[in-house]
Amino acid sequence: MNNEIMIYDAIDGWSITPQSIAEKLAQIPKDQTPVVRINSPGGSVFDGIAIYNVLKARGVETVVDGIAASIASIIFLAGSKRTMSEGSVLMIHNPWSFAMGDADAMRKEADILDALKANLVSIYKSNTSLEEDEINALLNDETWLNADESIEKGFATEKTDSKSSQVAKFDLTKFAKCPNHLLQPKTEAAQVTEEEHKALLDSALEKQRAEFEARIQEIEAKNEADKKAEQDRQDKIRASADVTQSALAETLIRNGATVEDALSQFLNDLKGRAPQASQSPNPDLDQFRNGAPLPASNGDDSTEREALKAQMQEIKDPVARAKFYQEHKNKLK
């Protein structure tokens, strides 16, 4: 059925994740009720609680085809209608964890487990007919329930006659009180299933590694492009500067100025340092500053005047020429 979601594996962060379940839910039309079929030995508490919340928010029906153990029992409770197949089992127990470190680290981990247990108890209580002390007793005892027992305690709402042999897929020896009939010896088929599962994990790791490498290459390429763009900016600013503006160019580069801003500041700097025209009221003096020839003689130039004129013609600087003219203007006229 196109409205079914299969949770037929451990909640291990690889094949079954909150994201993968959310993506599958999104593919089911809103006018259809998703049916979540469960056969899982449990796994990550945090992922399991997240999956429970995702399913609860959408509104689903849940079915235990084989086993809903540990955090998978929480996922089962997300269904408004909760069905257990004939021969299926449900198991609840206290949350586990692994820790390494000193006494403080161990105490901190114990506090985390207590908080997790409180969350689990709250979910069990809100979805069953049990009181908190009853739930705690079941958790402490690692309780295994068949379909009828699950219905009696409010975990399930009904059962079907359909049967499943999927329980045999999982190695349940890690659980202290697993019923013997579920601890089936590993057959060749079961061994192949485990090998296939390992192959899936290896494939997921390889895919993640490839994604990381691609991301690294993408970052390195961007860094190279950014470095080239920065070098181009610096080169263009330096090339646009006047020989007298090297210090200004370096300041603009350090301040992150764009090439356009730098060109504008270079132009303003040159304009600010350009010599200003004289405002002298003497028109002859202005002419001489600009290198104009001296006024024509009146016909009785003396030798001294000719010498002064020649000397003045040799002066190239307009300011010096004007000063010379002021000093000798009576003899030059």
C-alpha positions as CSV (number, residue, x, y, z in Angstrom):
1,M,0.0,0.0,0.0
2,N,1.3,3.4,-0.9
3,N,0.3,4.8,2.5
4,E,2.5,2.4,4.5
5,I,5.8,3.2,6.2
6,M,8.0,0.3,7.2
7,I,10.2,0.5,10.3
8,Y,11.8,-2.9,9.9
9,D,15.2,-2.2,11.4
10,A,17.0,-0.8,14.4
11,I,16.7,2.9,15.1
12,D,20.4,3.3,14.5
13,G,20.8,6.7,12.9
14,W,21.4,5.2,9.4
15,S,18.5,3.4,7.8
16,I,15.8,4.6,10.2
17,T,16.0,8.3,11.2
18,P,13.6,11.1,12.1
19,Q,14.4,12.7,8.7
20,S,13.8,9.6,6.7
21,I,10.4,9.0,8.4
22,A,9.5,12.7,7.9
23,E,10.4,12.4,4.2
24,K,8.2,9.3,3.8
25,L,5.3,11.0,5.5
26,A,5.5,13.9,3.2
27,Q,5.0,11.6,0.2
28,I,1.7,10.3,1.5
29,P,-1.3,12.5,0.5
30,K,-2.9,14.5,3.3
31,D,-6.3,12.8,2.8
32,Q,-4.8,9.4,3.6
33,T,-3.9,8.1,7.0
34,P,-0.3,6.7,7.1
35,V,0.1,3.1,8.5
36,V,3.4,2.6,10.2
37,R,4.4,-1.1,10.3
38,I,7.0,-1.9,13.0
39,N,9.5,-4.7,13.4
40,S,12.4,-3.2,15.4
41,P,14.5,-4.1,18.5
42,G,14.8,-0.4,19.4
43,G,17.9,1.8,19.3
44,S,18.6,5.5,19.8
45,V,16.3,7.0,22.5
46,F,16.6,10.5,21.1
47,D,15.8,9.5,17.5
48,G,13.0,7.3,18.7
49,I,11.3,10.1,20.6
50,A,11.8,12.4,17.6
51,I,10.1,9.8,15.3
52,Y,7.3,9.5,17.8
53,N,6.6,13.2,17.8
54,V,6.8,13.4,14.0
55,L,4.2,10.6,13.6
56,K,2.0,11.9,16.4
57,A,1.8,15.3,14.8
58,R,0.8,13.8,11.4
59,G,-1.8,11.4,12.8
60,V,-1.0,7.7,12.0
61,E,-2.0,4.2,12.7
62,T,0.7,1.7,13.9
63,V,1.1,-2.0,13.6
64,V,3.6,-4.3,15.3
65,D,4.3,-7.1,12.7
66,G,7.0,-8.7,14.8
67,I,8.6,-6.9,17.6
68,A,8.4,-3.4,19.1
69,A,11.1,-3.4,21.7
70,S,12.7,-0.6,23.8
71,I,12.3,2.8,22.0
72,A,10.3,1.1,19.2
73,S,7.5,0.7,21.8
74,I,7.4,4.5,22.1
75,I,7.1,4.8,18.3
76,F,4.2,2.3,18.4
77,L,2.4,4.5,20.8
78,A,2.2,7.3,18.2
79,G,-0.7,5.6,16.5
80,S,-4.3,6.6,17.2
81,K,-5.1,3.0,16.3
82,R,-2.4,0.5,17.5
83,T,-2.6,-3.0,16.2
84,M,-0.5,-6.0,17.2
85,S,-0.2,-9.0,14.9
86,E,-0.7,-12.5,16.2
87,G,2.6,-13.7,17.8
88,S,4.1,-10.2,17.9
89,V,5.7,-8.9,21.1
90,L,6.2,-5.5,22.8
91,M,9.0,-4.8,25.3
92,I,9.7,-1.9,27.6
93,H,12.7,-1.3,29.9
94,N,14.7,1.4,31.5
95,P,16.9,3.4,29.1
96,W,20.5,2.3,28.7
97,S,23.7,4.2,28.0
98,F,27.4,3.8,27.8
99,A,29.8,6.1,29.7
100,M,33.5,6.5,30.4
101,G,35.2,8.8,32.8
102,D,35.5,9.7,36.5
103,A,32.8,9.6,39.1
104,D,31.5,13.0,38.1
105,A,31.1,11.9,34.5
106,M,29.2,8.8,35.7
107,R,26.9,10.8,37.9
108,K,26.2,13.2,35.0
109,E,25.3,10.3,32.7
110,A,23.0,8.8,35.4
111,D,21.2,12.2,35.6
112,I,20.7,12.1,31.8
113,L,19.3,8.6,32.1
114,D,16.9,9.7,34.8
115,A,15.7,12.5,32.7
116,L,15.2,10.2,29.7
117,K,13.2,7.8,31.8
118,A,11.0,10.5,33.1
119,N,10.2,11.5,29.4
120,L,9.5,7.8,28.5
121,V,7.2,7.4,31.6
122,S,5.3,10.5,30.6
123,I,4.7,9.2,27.0
124,Y,3.6,5.7,28.3
125,K,1.3,7.2,30.9
126,S,-0.4,9.5,28.3
127,N,-1.1,6.7,25.9
128,T,-2.0,3.8,28.2
129,S,-4.3,3.0,31.1
130,L,-1.4,2.7,33.5
131,E,-0.3,4.8,36.4
132,E,3.2,6.1,36.9
133,D,4.2,3.6,39.6
134,E,2.9,0.7,37.4
135,I,4.9,1.9,34.4
136,N,8.1,2.3,36.5
137,A,7.6,-1.3,37.8
138,L,7.3,-2.6,34.2
139,L,10.4,-0.6,33.1
140,N,12.5,-1.8,36.0
141,D,11.5,-5.5,35.2
142,E,12.2,-5.3,31.5
143,T,8.7,-6.4,30.6
144,W,7.8,-8.4,27.5
145,L,4.1,-8.4,26.5
146,N,2.2,-10.4,23.9
147,A,-0.7,-8.9,21.9
148,D,-3.4,-9.7,24.5
149,E,-1.3,-8.4,27.4
150,S,-0.5,-5.2,25.4
151,I,-4.2,-4.6,24.9
152,E,-5.0,-5.2,28.5
153,K,-2.5,-2.6,29.7
154,G,-3.5,-0.1,27.0
155,F,-0.3,-0.2,24.9
156,A,-2.3,-1.7,21.9
157,T,-5.9,-1.1,20.9
158,E,-6.5,-4.3,19.0
159,K,-4.8,-7.3,17.4
160,T,-5.1,-9.2,14.1
161,D,-4.8,-12.8,13.1
162,S,-2.0,-12.1,10.6
163,K,1.3,-13.6,11.7
164,S,4.9,-12.6,11.1
165,S,8.2,-14.4,11.6
166,Q,10.2,-11.2,11.4
167,V,11.1,-11.3,15.1
168,A,13.8,-13.9,14.2
169,K,15.7,-11.3,12.2
170,F,17.2,-9.7,15.3
171,D,19.8,-10.8,17.9
172,L,17.9,-10.2,21.2
173,T,20.5,-11.7,23.5
174,K,21.4,-8.3,24.8
175,F,18.1,-8.1,26.7
176,A,18.2,-9.8,30.1
177,K,14.7,-11.3,30.1
178,C,14.0,-12.0,26.5
179,P,11.7,-15.0,26.2
180,N,13.6,-18.2,25.1
181,H,11.4,-18.8,22.1
182,L,12.6,-15.5,20.7
183,L,16.2,-16.4,21.1
184,Q,16.3,-18.5,18.0
185,P,19.7,-19.8,16.8
186,K,21.3,-17.9,13.9
187,T,20.5,-19.7,10.7
188,E,22.3,-19.2,7.5
189,A,19.5,-16.9,6.3
190,A,19.8,-14.8,9.5
191,Q,23.6,-14.6,9.0
192,V,23.1,-13.3,5.5
193,T,20.7,-10.7,6.8
194,E,23.3,-9.4,9.3
195,E,25.9,-9.3,6.5
196,E,23.5,-7.4,4.3
197,H,22.8,-5.0,7.2
198,K,26.6,-4.5,7.6
199,A,26.9,-3.8,3.9
200,L,24.2,-1.2,4.2
201,L,26.1,0.5,7.0
202,D,29.3,0.4,5.0
203,S,27.5,1.9,2.0
204,A,26.1,4.7,4.2
205,L,29.5,5.4,5.5
206,E,31.0,5.5,2.0
207,K,28.3,7.8,0.9
208,Q,28.8,10.1,3.8
209,R,32.6,10.1,3.2
210,A,32.0,11.0,-0.5
211,E,29.7,13.9,0.6
212,F,32.3,15.2,3.0
213,E,35.0,15.1,0.3
214,A,32.8,16.8,-2.1
215,R,32.0,19.5,0.5
216,I,35.7,20.0,1.2
217,Q,36.5,20.4,-2.5
218,E,33.6,22.9,-2.8
219,I,35.0,24.9,0.2
220,E,38.6,24.8,-1.2
221,A,37.4,26.0,-4.6
222,K,35.5,28.9,-3.0
223,N,38.5,29.8,-1.0
224,E,40.7,29.9,-4.1
225,A,38.1,32.0,-5.9
226,D,37.9,34.4,-3.0
227,K,41.7,34.7,-2.8
228,K,41.9,35.4,-6.5
229,A,39.2,38.1,-6.3
230,E,40.9,39.7,-3.4
231,Q,44.3,39.7,-5.2
232,D,42.6,41.2,-8.3
233,R,41.1,44.0,-6.1
234,Q,44.5,44.9,-4.6
235,D,46.3,44.8,-8.0
236,K,43.7,47.1,-9.6
237,I,43.8,49.6,-6.8
238,R,47.6,49.7,-6.8
239,A,47.6,50.1,-10.6
240,S,45.1,52.9,-10.5
241,A,47.1,55.0,-8.0
242,D,49.4,57.8,-8.9
243,V,53.1,57.4,-8.0
244,T,52.5,59.8,-5.1
245,Q,49.5,57.8,-3.8
246,S,51.1,54.4,-2.8
247,A,50.5,55.0,0.9
248,L,46.8,56.0,0.2
249,A,46.4,52.8,-2.0
250,E,47.6,50.5,0.8
251,T,45.3,52.2,3.3
252,L,42.3,51.7,1.0
253,I,43.3,48.1,0.5
254,R,43.4,47.5,4.2
255,N,40.1,49.1,4.7
256,G,38.4,46.9,2.1
257,A,37.6,49.6,-0.4
258,T,36.2,48.6,-3.8
259,V,38.1,49.5,-6.9
260,E,35.4,52.1,-7.8
261,D,35.7,53.7,-4.3
262,A,39.5,53.8,-4.6
263,L,39.4,55.5,-8.0
264,S,37.1,58.2,-6.6
265,Q,39.4,58.8,-3.6
266,F,42.5,58.9,-5.9
267,L,40.8,61.6,-8.0
268,N,39.7,63.7,-5.0
269,D,43.2,63.4,-3.6
270,L,44.8,64.7,-6.8
271,K,42.3,67.6,-7.1
272,G,43.0,68.6,-3.5
273,R,46.7,68.9,-4.2
274,A,46.5,70.7,-7.6
275,P,48.0,74.2,-7.6
276,Q,45.4,77.0,-7.5
277,A,45.3,79.9,-10.1
278,S,46.5,83.3,-8.8
279,Q,43.9,85.9,-7.9
280,S,46.4,88.7,-8.4
281,P,44.7,91.9,-9.9
282,N,47.8,92.5,-12.1
283,P,47.0,91.0,-15.5
284,D,50.6,91.3,-16.6
285,L,51.8,89.3,-13.6
286,D,49.3,86.6,-14.3
287,Q,50.5,86.4,-17.9
288,F,54.1,86.1,-16.8
289,R,53.2,83.3,-14.3
290,N,51.7,81.3,-17.1
291,G,54.9,81.8,-19.2
292,A,53.6,84.5,-21.5
293,P,56.2,86.8,-23.2
294,L,57.1,90.1,-21.7
295,P,55.3,93.2,-23.0
296,A,56.9,94.7,-26.1
297,S,59.5,97.3,-25.4
298,N,58.8,101.0,-26.1
299,G,61.8,101.4,-28.3
300,D,64.4,102.7,-25.8
301,D,65.2,99.4,-24.1
302,S,68.5,99.6,-22.3
303,T,71.0,96.9,-22.2
304,E,70.1,96.2,-18.5
305,R,66.4,95.7,-19.4
306,E,67.3,93.2,-22.2
307,A,69.5,91.3,-19.8
308,L,66.7,91.1,-17.3
309,K,64.2,90.0,-19.9
310,A,66.5,87.2,-21.0
311,Q,67.1,86.2,-17.4
312,M,63.4,86.1,-16.8
313,Q,62.8,84.0,-19.8
314,E,65.1,81.4,-18.3
315,I,62.9,81.0,-15.2
316,K,60.5,78.1,-15.7
317,D,58.7,78.1,-12.3
318,P,55.6,80.4,-12.5
319,V,55.9,81.5,-8.9
320,A,59.7,82.3,-9.2
321,R,59.0,84.1,-12.5
322,A,56.3,86.3,-10.9
323,K,58.6,87.1,-8.0
324,F,61.4,88.1,-10.4
325,Y,59.0,90.3,-12.3
326,Q,57.8,92.1,-9.1
327,E,61.4,92.8,-8.1
328,H,62.4,94.2,-11.5
329,K,59.1,95.4,-13.0
330,N,60.1,99.1,-13.0
331,K,63.1,98.2,-15.3
332,L,61.3,95.7,-17.4
333,K,58.5,98.1,-18.5
